[in-house]
Amino acid sequence: MKHITLITGGQRSGKSSYAEALVRSLSDHPVYMATAHIWDDEFRQRVRIHQERRGPEWTNIEEERELSRHDVRGRVVLIDCCTLWATNFFFDAANAASEGIGEDCKSESLPDVERTLENLKAEFDRFTAQDASFVFVTNEIGLGGTSANAVQRRFTDLLGWFNQYVASKADEVVLMVSGIAVKIK
């Protein structure tokens, strides 16, 4: 049964809706694993909209970091999303490197991207070692220009390398463009 699908694309490209429809076509009782940390009221509203779109047939799990703590063997699982999951690892590393990272931070106080990536990959491997069908949603944030902000550049690197890792492990990769699914792998 083990199968990994990665759905990627830009913001508001239709990734989550496509992923939810895909997962519902595979299971009458899917699992929705939400990785979001609620930062503010605007983001809380986004989460609420996602929750309202799903019905009672979903098993909802909110987990910011340790997805492998949850037994999903034999289930179809939607993980939404890798971007927020990576963000949680990134800010944990940033907090460990220095309290109060701001735009004027020095590069030595930035999180260790390589170590953070290794921790994220290890957790991905532990989680996907289970015999289940996994559908991961992520964002392509590196398609624009290079940011002037050092923290943002580091996060873009982290997510880009993590997306490459997940894609290398995936059986299928779908790129969403303006609500249209384009099969990549």
N, C-alpha and C positions, 0 to 999 in steps of 0.2 A: 504493500500500500504506500510506502514512503514515496513522496513526490514533493518537489519544491518548485513553486512558481514565483517569479519576481515580476511585479508590475511597477513600472517607473514612468516618470514624466514630470512636467512642470506643475506649478500650483494651479489648481482649478482645471486640470486637464481631463478630469473624469476618472482618475485612478481608483478612488474609494468606491464609487458607484459600480464601476466595472468589476472590481474585486468582490464586492458583496454579491453581485449577480452570479459571478463565476462560482463562488463558494456555495451559494444557495442551489445552484444546478448540480452540485456534487453531494450535498447533504441536506436532509430535512431538519437536522438539529446541529448546525455548525457552532463553532466556538469563535467568538470575537475577542481577540486579545488587544486591548488598548494600552499603548505605551506612553501616553501623554502625561505630562506633569502640567497641572493647571497653573499657569503663570499669572493670569489676570482675568477680568470679567469678559473681555472680548473673546478670549480663547475659550473660556467656560461656555460661552454661547455657541461657538463652533462645535464643541464637544456635544452639547445638548442637541444640536441639529443632527449630528451623526447618530446619536442614540435614538432619536425619534424616528429615524429612517428604518431602523431595525425592529423586527417584531419579537414576540415572546418565544419564538422557536430558537432564538440565539442564546447560547451560554456566554455571558459577558464576564470577562476577567480583566481587571485593571492591574497592570504590572509595569512599573517603570524601568526595571533593570533585569531582574532574575527570572526570565521567562522559563528557564529550565526547572524552576521549583514546581511547575504545574504539570500534572500528568495528563497529556492529551493523546495518549496512544489510542489508535483506532478512530481518531476524530479528524475532521476537516477544520483547519484553523486559519483564520484570517488575522494577520499581524499588521496593525495599522498604527504607527508606521515605523520603518527603520530610521527615518530622519529624526523623529522624536526620541526613539530609543537611543540613537547615537548621541543626541543632545544631552540626555541624562548622564551618559558615561562621560561626555566631554566636560560638562559642568561639575561633575564630581571631581574629575581630574583638575579642573581649573581651581576649584575651591581648595584642593589639596596643595596646589602650587602656590596659591596666594589668595588671601581674602580680599574681596572687593575689586575684582578685575574690572577695569574700565577702559575707555578708548585710549587713554594715555598710558596704558601698561607697557612695561618693558618686556622684551621677548623672553627674558629669563624667567618671568613670572607666568608665562603662558603654559598651558597644559602640555604634557609630553604626548604628542599625537601618536607616535609609534607604539608606546606602551598602552595608550587608550585603545588603539586599534587592535592590538593583540588581546586585550581583555574582552573587547566586544566580539571579536572572532571566536574566542574560546567559549563565550556564552552562547553564541549562535550555534557552534558545533555541539555543545551539550544539549541545547534545546532540540535541534534537528536530528539528534541521534535517536529520538523516539520514532516509532513506526506510526507515522501520521502523514496526512497531506497538509502541506504548509503553503499559504499564499501570503507573501510579503509585499507590502506597499512601501515605496520609497519615492523620494524626490530627486530630480536632476537639478541640482542647484549650481553646478559649475558651468552652465551653458552661456552665462553672461560674461561681463568683463571681470577683471581681477579687482577685488575690493581694496580700498585704501586702509581698511581696518585689519590689523594683525590677527585679532581673535577670529574674525570672520574668515580670513584666508586659511587659518589652521583648521577651522571646522569644515570648510569646503574640501580641504585635502582629506580630512578624516572620512567624511561621508563619501567622497568619490572613491577612495580606496576600499571602504567597506562595501559600497555598492558593487564594485568589481569583484570582491570576494564572494558576495552572495550570488551574483550572476554566474560566477564560475562553478558554484555548487548547485545551481538551479537546473532543473530539467527543462524549464520553459522561462523565457523572458519576454515580456510584452511592454512596448513603449506606447503610452497614451499621448496622442497629439490632438488637441481640440475635440476631445470626446471620441476619437477614433482609435481603436486598438490596432497597433502594428506589431506583428509577431517578429521578434528579433532572433530568438533562439527556440 
